[in-house]
């Protein structure tokens, strides 16, 4: 099973750069998108509904052309959920979950705090609010893959300029401590770090200067999985080229569930 997580920074913009042609050749079983920046009625064109995929969207309702998440799936899910129960978060289009038997695949877009203190405080509030939800998922016995732009680096190896970013959103000590709690205490698994313990790859680069050319990046896009899926992690890749947005698609291949036909 191949799952891709990708912040498109505008699904229509990514499409003009050949993203859906790439999708047809890369052929993931499930694609989780963040920052679609579109309303579903604007995506009626066939290129946004590629043959062989079931498509599901959760748009932002509070601000048009903002945020938004989606899931593209070869297999039709048993159920699709688009609300976690807190309107300020849900209405920004930040969560969608597809369920297949005992497996849940989530496309999640954690708020950014880089635009100012008001949004940083919202980010902190969202982090505090969602942790018990993660706990409930972990306790449910279901297998979870949480794909998305988490807007936080975890360790020194996840960002090029560690020291100079200690006071910037996405690298704040409080944010990184929250990931410590998630990974080191709660037991959730960072798929990339599990497979590449010393890796220094990035998934996002600023559009300023020559950040991408000089690989001055941040790893803020993750596939976070329940411990039950750790043994099924086969390989992962951050696909820097071709370039479809300021983020790179992050691909993980999972081994079949023991006893399954696949």
C-alpha positions as CSV (number, residue, x, y, z in Angstrom):
1,X,0.0,0.0,0.0
2,X,1.4,3.4,-1.1
3,X,0.2,6.6,0.6
4,X,1.3,10.1,-0.4
5,X,0.9,13.2,1.7
6,X,1.2,16.5,-0.1
7,X,0.6,20.2,0.7
8,X,-0.4,21.5,-2.7
9,X,-0.4,25.2,-1.8
10,X,-3.4,25.4,-4.1
11,X,-4.6,22.3,-6.0
12,X,-5.4,24.3,-9.1
13,X,-1.9,25.8,-9.1
14,X,-0.3,22.3,-8.6
15,X,-2.4,21.0,-11.5
16,X,-1.0,23.6,-13.9
17,X,2.5,22.4,-12.9
18,X,1.7,18.8,-13.9
19,X,0.8,17.3,-10.5
20,X,-2.0,15.1,-11.8
21,X,0.2,13.8,-14.6
22,X,2.7,12.8,-11.9
23,X,-0.1,11.2,-9.9
24,X,-1.0,9.0,-12.8
25,X,2.6,7.7,-13.0
26,X,3.3,7.5,-9.3
27,X,0.0,5.6,-8.6
28,X,-0.5,5.8,-4.9
29,X,-3.3,3.9,-3.3
30,X,-4.2,6.9,-1.3
31,X,-3.3,10.6,-1.7
32,X,-3.8,13.0,1.2
33,X,-3.8,16.7,0.2
34,X,-3.6,19.8,2.3
35,X,-4.1,23.4,1.3
36,X,-6.4,22.7,-1.6
37,X,-7.4,26.4,-1.5
38,X,-10.6,25.7,-3.5
39,X,-14.2,25.0,-3.1
40,X,-15.4,21.6,-4.3
41,X,-17.6,23.1,-7.0
42,X,-14.5,24.7,-8.5
43,X,-13.0,21.2,-9.0
44,X,-15.5,19.7,-11.4
45,X,-13.0,19.4,-14.2
46,X,-12.0,15.9,-15.0
47,X,-8.3,16.5,-14.2
48,X,-9.3,17.0,-10.5
49,X,-11.3,13.7,-10.6
50,X,-8.7,11.3,-12.1
51,X,-10.0,8.0,-13.4
52,X,-9.5,5.2,-10.9
53,X,-9.8,7.4,-7.8
54,X,-12.7,8.2,-5.4
55,X,-12.3,11.8,-4.4
56,X,-13.4,13.5,-1.1
57,X,-13.0,17.1,0.0
58,X,-13.3,19.2,3.1
59,X,-13.3,22.8,2.2
60,X,-12.9,25.9,4.4
61,X,-16.2,27.5,5.0
62,X,-15.0,30.5,7.0
63,X,-12.7,31.8,4.3
64,X,-12.9,31.1,0.6
65,X,-9.6,30.2,-1.2
66,X,-8.1,29.1,2.1
67,X,-6.8,25.9,3.7
68,X,-8.9,22.8,2.6
69,X,-8.0,19.1,2.7
70,X,-8.8,16.1,0.4
71,X,-8.3,12.4,0.0
72,X,-8.0,10.5,-3.3
73,X,-8.4,6.8,-2.9
74,X,-8.3,3.9,-5.3
75,X,-10.5,1.8,-2.9
76,X,-13.9,3.2,-1.9
77,X,-13.8,3.8,1.8
78,X,-16.3,2.4,4.2
79,X,-16.8,5.8,5.7
80,X,-15.5,9.4,5.3
81,X,-15.5,11.8,8.2
82,X,-14.9,15.6,8.0
83,X,-15.5,16.9,11.5
84,X,-13.7,16.5,14.8
85,X,-16.3,18.6,16.7
86,X,-14.6,22.0,17.2
87,X,-16.0,24.5,14.7
88,X,-13.1,26.9,14.6
89,X,-10.8,24.1,13.4
90,X,-13.3,22.1,11.3
91,X,-14.6,25.2,9.5
92,X,-11.1,26.0,8.3
93,X,-11.1,22.7,6.4
94,X,-8.3,21.0,8.3
95,X,-9.4,17.4,8.7
96,X,-10.8,14.5,6.6
97,X,-10.6,10.8,7.4
98,X,-11.2,7.8,5.3
99,X,-12.0,4.5,6.9
100,X,-11.3,1.0,5.5
101,X,-12.1,-1.8,7.8
102,X,-9.8,-1.3,10.8
103,X,-7.6,1.3,9.0
104,X,-8.1,5.0,9.1
105,X,-6.2,7.4,6.9
106,X,-6.4,11.1,7.8
107,X,-5.4,14.2,5.9
108,X,-4.6,16.8,8.5
109,X,-3.6,20.5,8.2
110,X,-2.3,21.8,11.5
111,X,-2.6,25.6,11.7
112,X,0.5,27.8,11.1
113,X,1.4,30.6,13.5
114,X,3.8,32.4,11.3
115,X,1.4,35.3,10.4
116,X,1.3,36.7,13.9
117,X,0.6,36.1,17.6
118,X,-3.2,35.7,17.1
119,X,-2.7,32.7,14.8
120,X,0.1,31.3,17.0
121,X,-2.3,31.4,19.9
122,X,-4.9,29.6,17.8
123,X,-2.3,27.0,16.9
124,X,-1.4,26.4,20.5
125,X,-5.1,26.0,21.3
126,X,-5.6,23.6,18.5
127,X,-2.6,21.5,19.6
128,X,-4.0,21.3,23.2
129,X,-7.5,20.4,21.9
130,X,-6.5,17.7,19.5
131,X,-4.1,15.7,21.7
132,X,-6.9,14.0,23.6
133,X,-8.4,13.1,20.2
134,X,-5.1,11.5,19.2
135,X,-5.2,9.6,22.5
136,X,-8.7,8.3,21.7
137,X,-7.6,7.1,18.3
138,X,-4.6,5.4,19.9
139,X,-6.8,3.7,22.4
140,X,-9.4,2.6,19.9
141,X,-7.5,-0.3,18.5
142,X,-7.7,1.0,15.0
143,X,-4.7,1.4,12.7
144,X,-4.2,5.1,12.0
145,X,-2.1,6.9,9.4
146,X,-2.2,10.7,10.0
147,X,-0.9,12.4,6.9
148,X,-0.3,16.1,6.7
149,X,1.4,19.4,7.1
150,X,2.0,19.6,10.9
151,X,3.7,23.0,10.6
152,X,6.3,21.9,13.3
153,X,9.8,20.5,13.0
154,X,10.8,18.0,15.7
155,X,14.6,17.8,15.9
156,X,17.7,19.5,14.7
157,X,17.9,17.2,11.8
158,X,14.5,18.4,10.6
159,X,15.6,22.0,9.8
160,X,18.6,23.5,8.1
161,X,18.9,26.6,10.3
162,X,18.1,25.2,13.8
163,X,19.6,28.0,16.0
164,X,18.3,31.0,14.1
165,X,14.7,29.6,14.1
166,X,14.3,29.0,17.8
167,X,11.9,31.9,18.2
168,X,10.0,31.3,15.0
169,X,6.7,29.5,14.7
170,X,7.2,25.9,13.7
171,X,10.4,25.6,15.6
172,X,9.3,27.0,19.0
173,X,10.4,24.9,22.1
174,X,6.7,24.5,23.1
175,X,5.8,23.2,19.7
176,X,8.7,20.7,19.6
177,X,7.8,19.6,23.2
178,X,4.3,18.8,22.0
179,X,5.8,16.5,19.3
180,X,8.0,15.0,22.1
181,X,4.8,14.2,24.0
182,X,3.2,12.7,20.9
183,X,6.1,10.5,19.8
184,X,8.1,9.8,23.0
185,X,5.4,9.6,25.6
186,X,2.1,8.8,23.7
187,X,3.8,6.3,21.4
188,X,2.8,7.6,18.0
189,X,5.4,6.8,15.3
190,X,7.0,9.3,12.9
191,X,7.3,7.1,9.8
192,X,10.2,9.0,8.3
193,X,12.3,9.1,11.5
194,X,11.6,5.4,12.1
195,X,13.0,4.4,8.7
196,X,15.7,7.1,8.5
197,X,16.9,7.7,12.1
198,X,19.7,10.1,10.9
199,X,18.0,11.5,7.9
200,X,18.2,15.3,7.1
201,X,15.6,15.6,4.4
202,X,13.2,18.5,4.2
203,X,9.6,18.8,2.8
204,X,9.2,22.6,2.7
205,X,11.3,25.5,1.5
206,X,10.5,29.2,1.7
207,X,9.9,31.0,-1.6
208,X,12.3,33.7,-0.5
209,X,15.8,33.8,-1.9
210,X,17.2,30.5,-3.1
211,X,16.0,28.4,-0.2
212,X,15.1,25.4,-2.3
213,X,18.1,25.6,-4.5
214,X,20.3,25.7,-1.4
215,X,18.2,23.1,0.4
216,X,17.5,25.5,3.3
217,X,14.4,23.6,4.3
218,X,12.1,22.3,7.1
219,X,10.6,18.8,7.5
220,X,7.1,19.6,8.5
221,X,5.1,17.1,6.5
222,X,4.6,13.7,8.2
223,X,2.9,10.4,8.1
224,X,2.4,9.7,11.8
225,X,1.2,6.1,12.5
226,X,0.0,4.0,15.3
227,X,2.6,1.6,16.8
228,X,0.5,-1.2,15.3
229,X,1.7,-0.1,11.8
230,X,5.4,0.3,12.7
231,X,6.3,-3.2,11.5
232,X,4.6,-2.6,8.2
233,X,6.7,0.5,7.2
234,X,8.7,-0.6,4.2
235,X,10.2,2.6,2.6
236,X,9.7,6.3,2.3
237,X,10.7,9.1,0.0
238,X,10.5,12.9,-0.1
239,X,10.1,13.7,-3.8
240,X,11.7,17.1,-4.3
241,X,11.3,17.0,-8.1
242,X,9.3,17.7,-10.0
243,X,8.2,20.9,-8.1
244,X,4.5,21.3,-7.7
245,X,4.4,23.7,-4.7
246,X,6.7,25.0,-1.9
247,X,6.2,21.5,-0.3
248,X,7.4,18.2,-1.6
249,X,5.2,15.1,-1.7
250,X,6.0,12.5,1.0
251,X,5.5,8.9,0.0
252,X,5.4,5.9,2.3
253,X,5.1,2.3,1.2
254,X,3.4,-0.1,3.7
255,X,3.7,-3.9,3.7
256,X,0.4,-5.8,3.4
257,X,-1.3,-6.7,6.6
258,X,-0.3,-10.2,7.7
259,X,-2.7,-12.7,6.2
260,X,-4.1,-10.3,3.6
261,X,-4.2,-11.1,-0.1
262,X,-2.3,-7.9,-1.0
